[in-house]
Amino acid sequence: MRNRVLGVSVTGVLAVLLWSCLLLVSCSTPPSGDSSNGKRWFSMQHCDGCHGEGGVGGDAPQIGQVTMSYRELLGKVRNSKSAIMPSYSKERLSDQDVADIFSYLQEEK
């Protein structure tokens, strides 16, 4: 009986671990982005006004030639922690829009 309970517990724990690993892998892979849409969004949201064209040459931190992951960019877009840069909700700028911007910035290197 004890082996049976232990067997069920181990199986359950392994299932949860496997599911967690799959979730982490899916979350770490950025959605594919369209750089032409990213350029348009970058301009429409006035990112180029502070960060410069292609994310380089503005008064704000350079984001066009910096090695930053998609998740890092998404975190800064959603919660900028800056007095100057606004935070962008999913309604204002979707995750796909951010992926497009990320693709544009990566292409500008």
C-alpha positions as a printed NumPy array, in Angstrom:
array([[  0.   ,   0.   ,   0.   ],
       [  2.778,   2.383,   0.927],
       [  4.543,   1.785,  -2.412],
       [  1.33 ,   2.514,  -4.234],
       [  0.842,   5.869,  -2.492],
       [  4.47 ,   6.736,  -3.06 ],
       [  4.156,   5.704,  -6.723],
       [  1.149,   7.968,  -7.232],
       [  2.894,  10.859,  -5.491],
       [  6.061,  10.499,  -7.552],
       [  4.029,  10.245, -10.751],
       [  2.086,  13.361,  -9.836],
       [  5.226,  15.311,  -8.992],
       [  6.887,  14.239, -12.236],
       [  3.82 ,  15.27 , -14.222],
       [  3.827,  18.715, -12.587],
       [  7.568,  19.123, -13.231],
       [  7.175,  18.135, -16.883],
       [  4.276,  20.547, -17.339],
       [  6.292,  23.341, -15.669],
       [  9.28 ,  22.717, -17.952],
       [  7.073,  22.834, -21.03 ],
       [  5.514,  26.062, -19.812],
       [  8.927,  27.641, -19.219],
       [ 10.14 ,  26.653, -22.674],
       [  7.054,  28.073, -24.341],
       [  7.368,  31.32 , -22.359],
       [ 11.053,  31.754, -23.156],
       [ 10.554,  31.508, -26.906],
       [  9.525,  34.892, -28.271],
       [  6.752,  35.053, -30.824],
       [  8.067,  35.564, -34.324],
       [  8.057,  39.237, -35.185],
       [  7.607,  41.26 , -38.354],
       [ 10.29 ,  43.956, -38.473],
       [  8.345,  46.187, -40.882],
       [  5.397,  46.222, -38.475],
       [  7.879,  46.774, -35.64 ],
       [  9.304,  49.841, -37.343],
       [  5.774,  51.201, -37.791],
       [  4.855,  50.522, -34.123],
       [  8.163,  51.995, -32.921],
       [  7.344,  55.198, -34.77 ],
       [  3.597,  55.26 , -33.928],
       [  4.296,  54.918, -30.194],
       [  6.943,  57.68 , -30.481],
       [  9.721,  55.415, -29.214],
       [ 12.041,  56.946, -31.806],
       [ 11.486,  60.389, -30.286],
       [ 13.477,  59.385, -27.19 ],
       [ 15.441,  56.276, -28.206],
       [ 16.336,  57.508, -31.702],
       [ 15.722,  55.906, -35.065],
       [ 16.247,  52.179, -34.792],
       [ 16.718,  52.587, -31.036],
       [ 20.052,  54.367, -31.406],
       [ 21.122,  57.984, -31.068],
       [ 18.394,  59.396, -28.871],
       [ 18.568,  60.856, -25.381],
       [ 17.042,  57.725, -23.821],
       [ 19.01 ,  54.486, -23.381],
       [ 20.009,  52.779, -26.619],
       [ 17.867,  49.754, -27.253],
       [ 18.776,  49.086, -30.888],
       [ 22.318,  47.88 , -30.367],
       [ 21.928,  46.427, -26.89 ],
       [ 21.72 ,  42.695, -26.376],
       [ 18.342,  42.377, -24.722],
       [ 16.018,  39.405, -24.807],
       [ 12.429,  39.664, -25.92 ],
       [ 11.288,  38.971, -22.341],
       [ 13.475,  41.794, -21.005],
       [ 12.059,  44.223, -23.57 ],
       [  8.518,  43.064, -22.843],
       [  9.102,  43.594, -19.099],
       [ 10.387,  47.137, -19.667],
       [  7.478,  47.937, -21.99 ],
       [  4.88 ,  46.635, -19.527],
       [  6.486,  48.116, -16.4  ],
       [  9.071,  50.724, -17.349],
       [  9.869,  51.913, -13.804],
       [ 10.839,  55.229, -15.388],
       [  9.523,  58.695, -14.668],
       [  9.697,  59.477, -18.391],
       [  8.783,  56.317, -20.276],
       [  5.186,  55.201, -19.887],
       [  4.196,  51.603, -19.26 ],
       [  2.221,  50.076, -22.123],
       [ -0.704,  47.761, -21.397],
       [ -1.567,  44.786, -23.625],
       [ -4.532,  46.796, -24.883],
       [ -2.276,  49.62 , -26.069],
       [  0.589,  47.455, -27.355],
       [  0.028,  43.703, -27.681],
       [  2.697,  41.07 , -27.04 ],
       [  2.816,  40.544, -30.816],
       [  3.388,  44.278, -31.349],
       [  6.294,  44.135, -28.889],
       [  7.643,  41.054, -30.726],
       [  7.472,  43.054, -33.962],
       [  9.368,  45.946, -32.344],
       [ 11.905,  43.47 , -30.968],
       [ 12.392,  42.038, -34.464],
       [ 12.874,  45.557, -35.859],
       [ 15.439,  46.459, -33.196],
       [ 17.316,  43.186, -33.763],
       [ 17.396,  43.851, -37.489],
       [ 18.87 ,  47.315, -36.923],
       [ 22.088,  45.943, -35.418]])
